Amino acid sequence: MSDTSFDLIVVGGGPGGYTAAIRASQLGMKTAIVEKELLGGICLNWGCIPTKALLRSAEVYHLMHRAKEFGLKADNISFDIDAVIKRSRGVASQLNGGVKHLMKKNKVTVFEGHAKLAGKGKLAITKDNKPVADLTAKNIILATGARARELPGLEADGNLVWNYRHAMVPKMFPKTLLVIGSGAIGIEFASFYQTLGCKVTVVEVLDRILSVEDVEISGLAHKQFEKQGMVIKTKAAVKALKKNANDVTATIEQGGKTETLTFDRVISAVGIVGNVENIGLEGTKIKVEKTHVVIGPYGETGEPGVYAIGDLCGPPWLAHKAGHEAVICVEKIAGLHPHPLNVLGIPGCTYCHPQIASVGLTEQAAKEKGHQVKVGRFPFLANGKAIALGDTNGLVKTVFDAKTGELLGAHMIGPEVTEMIQGYAIAKTLETTEQELMHTVFPHPTLSEMMHESVLDAYGQAINM
Amino acid sequence: MPIEILMPALSPTMTEGKLAKWLKNEGDSIKSGDLIAEIETDKATMEMEAVDEGTLGKILVPAGTEKVSVNQPIAMLLLEGEKTSAATPPASKPPALTPAAPSKQPELKLESAPAPKVESKPAPVPAPAPVVLPTGESADDRIFASPLAKRIATDAGIDLAAVKGSGPKGRIVKADVEQAAASGSARKSTTPAKAPVQVSAISDFGQPYTEVPNSGMRKMIAKRLLEAKTTIPHFYLTIDCVIDDLLKLRKDINDGAGDGVKVSVNDFVIKASALALRKVPQANASWTDEAIRLYERVDISIAVATPEGLITPIVRDADKKGLGAISNEVKDLAGRAKAKKLKPEEFQGGGFSISNLGMFGIKEFSAIINPPQVCILAVGKADQRPVVKDGALAVASVMTCTLSCDHRVVDGAVGAEFLQAFQALIENPLRMLI
């Protein structure tokens, strides 16, 4: 590799990094990207995408069990976990190839290896601890991402105790499973394994699961999961894990009482930490707080010419946030005038069954911020399309500022809500009020009609309820 | 780059209008707030105010042009240092003008038929202002702002024209309005933006004086009343009304009302006028060269004095409303008129006017017709006067009313017929309650 001098080098090839590289190339910068593992990052290889493939298998399996309800016949329903995993890996691999192609198409030079800041505008690349190249760049974007947090005593070993990565490629299908942590990752795996017939127990230290979601939504999710047979323990903590030959005994404390339960496997999903180590931050002016790099509105770090984006910079740990930050950061570097990211406009999705999607403030957060609110609700039970789908568990909830009509937040649970939330995200970005949402024609028959009805309900005008 | 001056929308529903008159010539320098043109539709005439400063470069649409589309460029405004040659319309459409306050009265649409004919048409009523726009603001979209920004600006009294947008392509977003609200930079003033500068001087004849520049409202009053008095063939009819029964009825109503609505003599006058207009519809009309327009609704304009001048809010469907409703409405309208908070549709239109100077002790007077109406009733003070009753001298409460009539529409007998009907109701007020 003879060419070692670039306008921009991006460290990390995940959804933030590769998006930054493409945008930079579009803007005429000579761009390189350094990836130590696989282009596409966690999202594409070990996160968002392969889990969606797994959950799709679970969904089809679930529907096959309900075949009779739909007038269909399906006997001897079972699954082959290896084939399920193989499909998931195939999907990831296909997309990984896609990113490689995009790099080539956009003339982005790809360096395979580990990059470390080595002085102003300099990066040292190593592979298998051997130096590969010394690169120079006018600007550097750090997009090294994040990884699962390891709590002492709950460390994943890949055998009996898994992290998300192990859980995605299980060597065996457990009959019983303990999931520690009920964030999006914990709940998605809990839902996947539960749907395929595993007996899942979820332990959450806070008083409710999916604590970033609206109280009402997480309450409905809790109820649905319990109905499916999941055991959920909130305000509970795993005090110790004792690894046996082929199972794990967990000591769980809840409400002052301690119990010991044995599970085939344990998934630890207790949070995320930024990949700030060993990338040469030491001795620079780049500030790190709570395992994450501190940045300005355009990704600026304390070090001129060095920017950071995505999971490395903290929550929300979402691929779409990283991609958006990437574009803003690169456009800023290019001297354009991008608008900083509005965190309240970033939708979040959890692909459990039922799905959960939200954007903006929860009702409680809105009230705490001093808003007088108008709240609209519309249940899936009253929607024709939901009834036709045979999936009527769900709710669309909207929160408006009573004075200005601003859509403060939207919170949904039910089938396909992850595909619908973008409608409210657009509304928020355009700063529509309830008037514009009311005047928008929603197609019939769709689940999206509930989004309309929920808005109408906030103003006492719901039609079909 | 020169700024395009665009045809403004006088109402949310307006799509085109007539460019009646240019008040500035090419080459004139223009300051923000200068009146530069008059625009007419079938509903209203109004003057356009300049927002930006510069020189009127080229007039693209000559005076008298009909059917000019809203947002069509009508002239080019040259900024400082720009040459006339630059004044060709560019593709972009920056905001250049906002409409000045619309004039109070509807203009008349000319009927082309030569023979007089009776046509029934709904009275021109300005369309209600859209929810998100500040009252009286035109509905065209030359100011790009998010719906939320508009709503917040309306609530906070922020003038969006003075807010710089930070959104895509300069769109005004919530944050911009909130910033403007915090800094107070774009607040809409409740008084005219520029306080009239009073100048003290001494006249040619040694008389010291103070010069108070004319406000837009003062200019409008001057223009309209001069036009009325010089173009309308006025004549006047005066009648005395004995109102002892009315005063007694009023006392009974008000005594029985407790803390409820207290009606005034003027409320009775409005109601009596409205009912009399039902009997004599020619007095609830407008003149045009081709036809006389008879209004189907009885909408009565009430003259209200404000510190800035006269304004005439309207009690609509006054014939159908009870005394209490009229009383409440007049109180509300007068209060808001004085606070300058009337919406345009609350003072534009009306088919008949009432002016009451009784509270100032005026015994009788004659008023100038409020065009395009054809009658105005001037109401004097009710006081005890000697009257001859059944051949004997007696004391009665008498109120003198003078009707000014436009002779083109209302002949003497018609005017007299109206006053008779009015007097019959005022003197037998129980008939009004039926």
Interface residues (C-beta under 8 A of the other chain):
Chain A: H339 K403 T404 G405 E406 L430 E431 T432 T433 Q435 E436
Chain B: V131 V132 S146 P147 L148 A149 R151 I152 D155 S166 G167 P168 V173 K174
